[in-house]
Amino acid sequence: MSFQLQIATTELDNKAFECFLNSIANCVFIIEYATEQEGLFVKTAPTEPINTFYIWNSFFDWQPEFAQIKQTNQYYIANMANAPLIQFSKSNLLTNKFGRIYWSKNLLSNSMEYDLQEFEKFYKQVANWIKRHSAGKTKYAGINTYFLPDAWHKHTIAR
């Protein structure tokens, strides 16, 4: 089972979302690849050109396992499938490519080493904040897309 919520955001909306996350938890932001292991962990939510990053509420114990791509000498985290992470994919309003938050729960791995019920509460708190703070929503391909305020403003002007 997995959970996802389709969203439309701008960098301004992403900053508001980051402020919310930091108000409820000690969140660490993780990018997919970096030239050094320490570079995978960033203090603030990444901006362009990074389109996907992960949110780790460090209340949930987890030990990242690092691996390296030999051809590019870039590091990544090999055990993300069973980690207490929410994936955040950014939107591109110019191309109508919307983002999402996503949690795989136990879809990819049966060896979760954190409290799934507690993490589900955290995920739902995050998803509910997005729904409550959305300025509008539309359906694309039968799926609700929640627009945070700046994205909604830009979306309605473009129409």
Backbone bond lengths (Angstrom), bond angles and torsions (degrees), N, CA, C in turn:
res aa  C-N    CA-C-N  psi(-1)  N-CA   C-N-CA  omega(-1)  CA-C   N-CA-C  phi
1 M - - - 1.439 - - 1.526 108.47 -
2 S 1.315 115.82 143.55 1.455 120.03 176.81 1.520 108.73 -138.66
3 F 1.313 115.11 163.59 1.456 122.02 179.10 1.516 107.88 -125.91
4 Q 1.337 115.45 135.87 1.455 118.33 172.94 1.517 109.39 -148.34
5 L 1.308 114.12 153.76 1.450 122.18 178.22 1.517 106.51 -136.18
6 Q 1.329 116.24 122.30 1.464 120.00 179.32 1.518 108.90 -80.64
7 I 1.341 115.60 132.88 1.457 121.25 -175.02 1.520 110.95 -134.36
8 A 1.315 114.69 158.01 1.463 122.26 171.90 1.520 106.35 -126.87
9 T 1.323 115.05 122.21 1.465 120.32 -177.36 1.522 110.30 -140.19
10 T 1.299 114.43 161.29 1.464 122.12 169.26 1.532 106.86 -113.97
11 E 1.309 117.45 176.27 1.464 119.92 177.30 1.530 110.45 -61.55
12 L 1.324 117.93 -34.92 1.465 120.85 176.91 1.530 110.36 -63.29
13 D 1.326 116.81 -44.82 1.468 120.95 176.51 1.526 111.09 -62.64
14 N 1.329 115.91 -40.08 1.464 119.82 179.96 1.523 111.26 -61.40
15 K 1.321 117.11 -36.65 1.470 120.74 178.15 1.533 110.54 -66.46
16 A 1.331 117.33 -41.10 1.465 120.60 177.04 1.526 110.19 -63.19
17 F 1.313 116.98 -40.16 1.453 122.47 177.40 1.527 110.36 -63.05
18 E 1.318 116.62 -43.40 1.464 121.24 178.02 1.534 110.77 -61.00
19 C 1.321 117.24 -42.11 1.472 120.62 177.87 1.525 110.42 -60.75
20 F 1.320 116.62 -42.54 1.462 120.08 176.81 1.529 110.38 -59.89
21 L 1.325 116.78 -49.43 1.468 120.39 -178.69 1.514 111.27 -56.74
22 N 1.316 116.43 -44.55 1.460 120.38 -178.70 1.529 112.36 -70.51
23 S 1.330 117.08 -19.10 1.463 119.49 178.13 1.527 112.06 -81.09
24 I 1.322 117.64 -19.13 1.467 119.61 -177.61 1.524 113.52 -110.56
25 A 1.324 117.70 -14.82 1.468 119.67 -175.15 1.519 110.13 -158.78
26 N 1.314 114.81 165.17 1.458 121.04 172.56 1.531 106.31 -89.92
27 C 1.321 115.93 90.83 1.458 120.87 -174.66 1.518 111.67 -94.19
28 V 1.310 113.89 141.38 1.459 122.46 175.17 1.519 105.69 -116.80
29 F 1.308 115.89 136.14 1.463 120.81 179.63 1.520 108.42 -102.83
30 I 1.314 115.01 136.40 1.458 120.97 -174.61 1.522 108.79 -125.21
31 I 1.326 115.87 130.13 1.464 119.86 174.71 1.528 108.64 -96.89
32 E 1.318 116.49 164.65 1.461 120.63 -172.24 1.525 113.80 -74.17
33 Y 1.338 117.71 -36.81 1.465 121.36 -175.74 1.518 109.66 -141.99
34 A 1.336 115.14 146.27 1.465 120.56 176.07 1.526 108.61 -155.26
35 T 1.326 115.73 158.43 1.467 120.25 -179.30 1.521 112.33 -76.05
36 E 1.331 117.88 -15.15 1.462 123.04 176.38 1.525 108.40 -134.50
37 Q 1.317 116.85 150.03 1.461 120.18 -179.63 1.531 111.80 -57.09
38 E 1.318 116.55 -44.01 1.464 120.60 -178.70 1.529 111.64 -63.56
39 G 1.320 116.61 -26.55 1.461 121.14 -179.43 1.516 113.90 -69.63
40 L 1.312 117.35 -12.61 1.470 120.62 177.95 1.526 111.56 -71.17
41 F 1.323 116.40 -24.96 1.459 122.10 -177.70 1.526 108.95 -102.68
42 V 1.327 115.85 121.95 1.466 120.27 -178.24 1.525 109.18 -121.98
43 K 1.330 115.98 151.00 1.463 121.35 -174.30 1.518 113.13 -76.33
44 T 1.314 116.30 -30.64 1.465 119.66 -179.67 1.526 109.15 -124.46
45 A 1.306 115.00 160.32 1.456 119.60 178.93 1.520 109.04 -60.17
46 P 1.320 117.07 130.31 1.464 119.95 -176.75 1.527 112.79 -64.66
47 T 1.317 114.42 147.78 1.466 120.61 175.20 1.519 108.47 -104.20
48 E 1.329 115.67 -173.82 1.470 120.28 -179.60 1.518 109.40 -52.65
49 P 1.271 121.52 146.04 1.466 129.01 7.40 1.530 113.85 -91.64
50 I 1.333 118.39 6.88 1.470 120.07 -179.69 1.525 108.75 -74.90
51 N 1.319 115.35 124.12 1.464 120.11 -176.11 1.518 114.02 -103.55
52 T 1.307 117.20 -19.44 1.462 120.72 179.34 1.522 108.91 -133.86
53 F 1.318 114.84 134.37 1.456 120.05 173.96 1.514 108.04 -146.42
54 Y 1.319 115.88 174.25 1.458 121.56 -175.79 1.517 109.91 -122.96
55 I 1.317 115.00 146.91 1.454 122.32 -179.31 1.528 107.46 -111.63
56 W 1.316 115.46 121.52 1.458 120.97 178.06 1.520 108.64 -115.71
57 N 1.311 116.10 114.76 1.452 121.99 171.59 1.523 104.95 -79.43
58 S 1.322 117.18 106.22 1.460 120.96 -171.13 1.527 113.48 -69.01
59 F 1.331 118.31 -2.24 1.458 121.11 169.79 1.529 109.51 -59.42
60 F 1.328 116.20 -31.57 1.459 121.85 -179.18 1.523 108.87 -89.13
61 D 1.310 114.36 114.92 1.454 121.16 -176.69 1.525 110.47 -63.53
62 W 1.331 115.38 136.70 1.462 121.10 -179.51 1.511 108.39 -163.73
63 Q 1.302 116.34 138.94 1.458 121.81 176.73 1.529 109.30 -113.26
64 P 1.328 118.04 104.43 1.463 120.10 178.60 1.523 111.41 -62.87
65 E 1.311 115.66 140.59 1.467 122.15 174.72 1.521 107.57 -109.99
66 F 1.317 115.91 119.98 1.454 121.02 -174.57 1.522 111.17 -90.08
67 A 1.310 114.70 146.89 1.458 122.12 174.23 1.527 106.80 -139.01
68 Q 1.323 115.74 163.91 1.466 119.83 -177.46 1.517 109.82 -131.19
69 I 1.327 115.04 139.17 1.461 121.76 173.13 1.523 106.19 -86.52
70 K 1.280 117.06 113.45 1.470 120.49 -172.91 1.533 112.77 -64.54
71 Q 1.328 117.18 -37.31 1.467 119.59 -177.71 1.521 112.83 -64.24
72 T 1.328 117.29 -33.11 1.468 120.53 -176.48 1.523 113.40 -112.24
73 N 1.339 116.81 -6.16 1.463 122.02 -176.28 1.520 112.68 58.66
74 Q 1.320 117.13 26.25 1.455 120.42 177.91 1.522 109.87 -98.03
75 Y 1.323 114.61 145.83 1.459 121.39 178.38 1.519 110.01 -96.82
76 Y 1.311 114.83 154.74 1.461 122.85 172.73 1.528 107.74 -148.63
77 I 1.309 116.28 171.06 1.457 120.60 178.70 1.522 107.99 -100.91
78 A 1.321 115.39 120.82 1.461 120.98 -172.71 1.528 113.75 -81.00
79 N 1.308 118.43 -21.54 1.461 119.82 -175.71 1.528 113.50 -108.39
80 M 1.307 117.06 41.13 1.462 120.53 179.29 1.528 112.47 -73.24
81 A 1.321 117.56 -25.85 1.466 120.54 -175.69 1.520 112.68 -61.56
82 N 1.321 117.77 -29.42 1.464 119.25 179.85 1.529 111.93 -114.55
83 A 1.315 116.05 26.35 1.463 121.63 -176.46 1.529 110.92 -99.06
84 P 1.327 116.65 153.91 1.468 121.13 176.59 1.528 110.71 -80.38
85 L 1.326 115.53 74.71 1.462 121.65 -174.58 1.518 111.52 -128.47
86 I 1.313 115.02 146.41 1.461 121.75 168.77 1.518 106.38 -109.38
87 Q 1.320 115.66 126.18 1.462 120.20 176.59 1.525 108.31 -83.58
88 F 1.328 115.84 134.78 1.464 121.68 176.76 1.519 107.59 -119.15
89 S 1.324 115.87 115.51 1.466 121.41 175.13 1.515 107.84 -105.70
90 K 1.309 115.54 130.86 1.459 120.87 -176.34 1.523 112.23 -79.95
91 S 1.308 114.11 163.71 1.459 122.71 178.69 1.516 110.37 -97.81
92 N 1.323 114.82 157.02 1.457 121.70 168.24 1.516 105.61 -130.64
93 L 1.315 116.11 97.18 1.462 120.81 -174.62 1.527 112.51 -66.27
94 L 1.321 116.97 -27.22 1.470 119.57 -179.56 1.523 112.34 -65.57
95 T 1.322 116.55 -30.22 1.469 120.45 -179.99 1.532 112.59 -108.40
96 N 1.343 116.87 10.09 1.466 121.96 -176.29 1.520 112.07 54.64
97 K 1.311 116.53 35.57 1.468 121.26 173.77 1.523 106.16 -99.32
98 F 1.314 114.54 113.44 1.451 118.83 -176.05 1.517 110.42 -96.67
99 G 1.297 115.15 155.48 1.451 121.64 -177.86 1.515 111.11 -93.75
100 R 1.333 113.93 -168.68 1.461 119.19 178.29 1.522 109.51 -162.70
101 I 1.325 113.69 160.63 1.448 119.86 161.52 1.523 105.01 -109.23
102 Y 1.319 115.35 144.34 1.462 119.68 -172.76 1.519 110.34 -147.75
103 W 1.332 114.49 136.78 1.461 120.91 173.40 1.516 107.49 -131.96
104 S 1.299 116.91 123.89 1.462 120.80 -174.50 1.518 112.95 -78.45
105 K 1.307 117.99 -9.92 1.464 123.65 -174.80 1.514 108.45 47.87
106 N 1.304 119.93 -119.30 1.460 119.32 -179.73 1.520 112.09 -111.36
107 L 1.313 116.43 28.13 1.459 121.30 179.68 1.529 111.79 -66.27
108 L 1.315 117.16 -41.91 1.456 120.77 -173.94 1.518 114.26 -94.30
109 S 1.290 116.60 -17.37 1.452 118.54 -175.06 1.521 109.86 -152.44
110 N 1.290 116.88 142.47 1.457 120.48 175.77 1.522 111.96 -97.03
111 S 1.302 117.33 7.41 1.467 120.45 -175.86 1.527 111.95 -112.11
112 M 1.311 116.89 50.39 1.454 119.57 177.66 1.515 109.30 -68.15
113 E 1.324 115.98 135.54 1.449 120.82 -176.97 1.521 111.13 -114.32
114 Y 1.314 116.32 28.70 1.456 120.57 176.74 1.525 107.73 -140.52
115 D 1.315 115.82 167.43 1.453 122.06 -176.20 1.537 109.70 -74.53
116 L 1.326 116.28 105.45 1.465 121.02 -176.65 1.523 112.11 -63.96
117 Q 1.321 117.26 -38.90 1.463 119.49 -179.13 1.527 111.25 -65.39
118 E 1.322 116.50 -42.22 1.469 119.66 178.59 1.526 110.98 -67.41
119 F 1.334 116.83 -39.70 1.457 118.68 179.69 1.528 110.66 -68.21
120 E 1.311 116.65 -35.74 1.470 119.63 176.67 1.525 110.28 -61.38
121 K 1.323 117.61 -37.85 1.469 120.58 175.93 1.526 110.06 -61.79
122 F 1.335 116.32 -43.64 1.464 120.31 178.16 1.532 110.44 -61.95
123 Y 1.335 116.85 -47.66 1.465 120.08 179.63 1.532 110.38 -57.98
124 K 1.320 117.08 -46.24 1.472 120.25 -178.52 1.517 111.43 -65.16
125 Q 1.329 117.51 -34.30 1.457 120.34 175.73 1.527 110.27 -62.35
126 V 1.323 116.49 -41.35 1.463 121.68 178.29 1.532 109.90 -66.23
127 A 1.321 117.05 -48.77 1.471 121.03 -179.07 1.527 110.90 -62.14
128 N 1.319 117.29 -41.27 1.465 120.25 179.96 1.517 111.78 -66.16
129 W 1.339 117.76 -34.74 1.462 119.77 176.22 1.529 109.73 -62.06
130 I 1.312 116.42 -44.16 1.465 119.97 178.99 1.524 110.55 -60.64
131 K 1.306 117.12 -46.45 1.474 120.67 -179.79 1.527 110.75 -62.40
132 R 1.338 117.09 -45.37 1.468 120.48 -178.85 1.530 112.42 -65.92
133 H 1.317 117.24 -33.36 1.463 120.69 -176.43 1.521 113.35 -95.72
134 S 1.310 116.88 1.78 1.467 117.85 178.17 1.525 108.92 -71.65
135 A 1.308 114.60 144.88 1.462 120.39 179.53 1.520 110.84 -93.75
136 G 1.300 116.96 -10.28 1.457 121.66 178.55 1.513 109.32 -178.43
137 K 1.316 114.64 165.02 1.460 118.83 175.85 1.518 108.76 -144.62
138 T 1.299 114.69 150.89 1.457 121.52 177.08 1.522 107.92 -135.86
139 K 1.309 115.54 163.91 1.467 119.96 175.78 1.512 108.71 -104.35
140 Y 1.318 115.79 129.41 1.458 123.40 172.83 1.514 106.24 -125.56
141 A 1.315 116.07 124.31 1.464 122.32 -179.20 1.528 110.63 53.17
142 G 1.324 116.45 37.55 1.450 121.28 177.39 1.515 115.34 78.50
143 I 1.327 117.77 4.51 1.466 121.48 -177.75 1.525 108.98 -113.85
144 N 1.324 116.36 132.20 1.460 120.17 175.54 1.520 109.69 -66.79
145 T 1.319 115.26 133.30 1.461 121.83 172.84 1.519 107.20 -115.10
146 Y 1.324 115.72 121.74 1.460 121.65 -179.23 1.519 108.93 -94.02
147 F 1.344 115.55 123.81 1.457 122.61 -178.51 1.520 109.17 -100.31
148 L 1.325 116.65 121.32 1.450 119.16 171.94 1.535 108.19 -73.96
149 P 1.334 118.86 163.42 1.470 121.46 -165.76 1.519 117.09 -52.11
150 D 1.323 119.34 -49.42 1.464 119.53 -177.46 1.524 111.09 -66.71
151 A 1.315 116.90 -38.26 1.475 120.38 177.68 1.521 110.41 -65.19
152 W 1.334 117.26 -40.47 1.465 120.40 179.54 1.523 110.49 -64.45
153 H 1.313 115.59 -42.79 1.467 120.44 177.91 1.530 110.19 -58.60
154 K 1.307 117.32 -48.21 1.467 121.07 -179.76 1.527 111.24 -67.18
155 H 1.310 116.78 -35.23 1.468 121.44 179.23 1.524 111.56 -66.65
156 T 1.334 116.50 -42.54 1.468 119.51 -177.70 1.533 111.27 -73.82
157 I 1.321 117.81 -30.24 1.466 120.36 176.88 1.523 110.33 -69.72
158 A 1.332 116.38 -36.37 1.475 120.98 -176.52 1.522 112.12 -71.13
159 R 1.299 118.04 -18.86 1.478 119.74 -177.12 1.484 113.00 -76.79
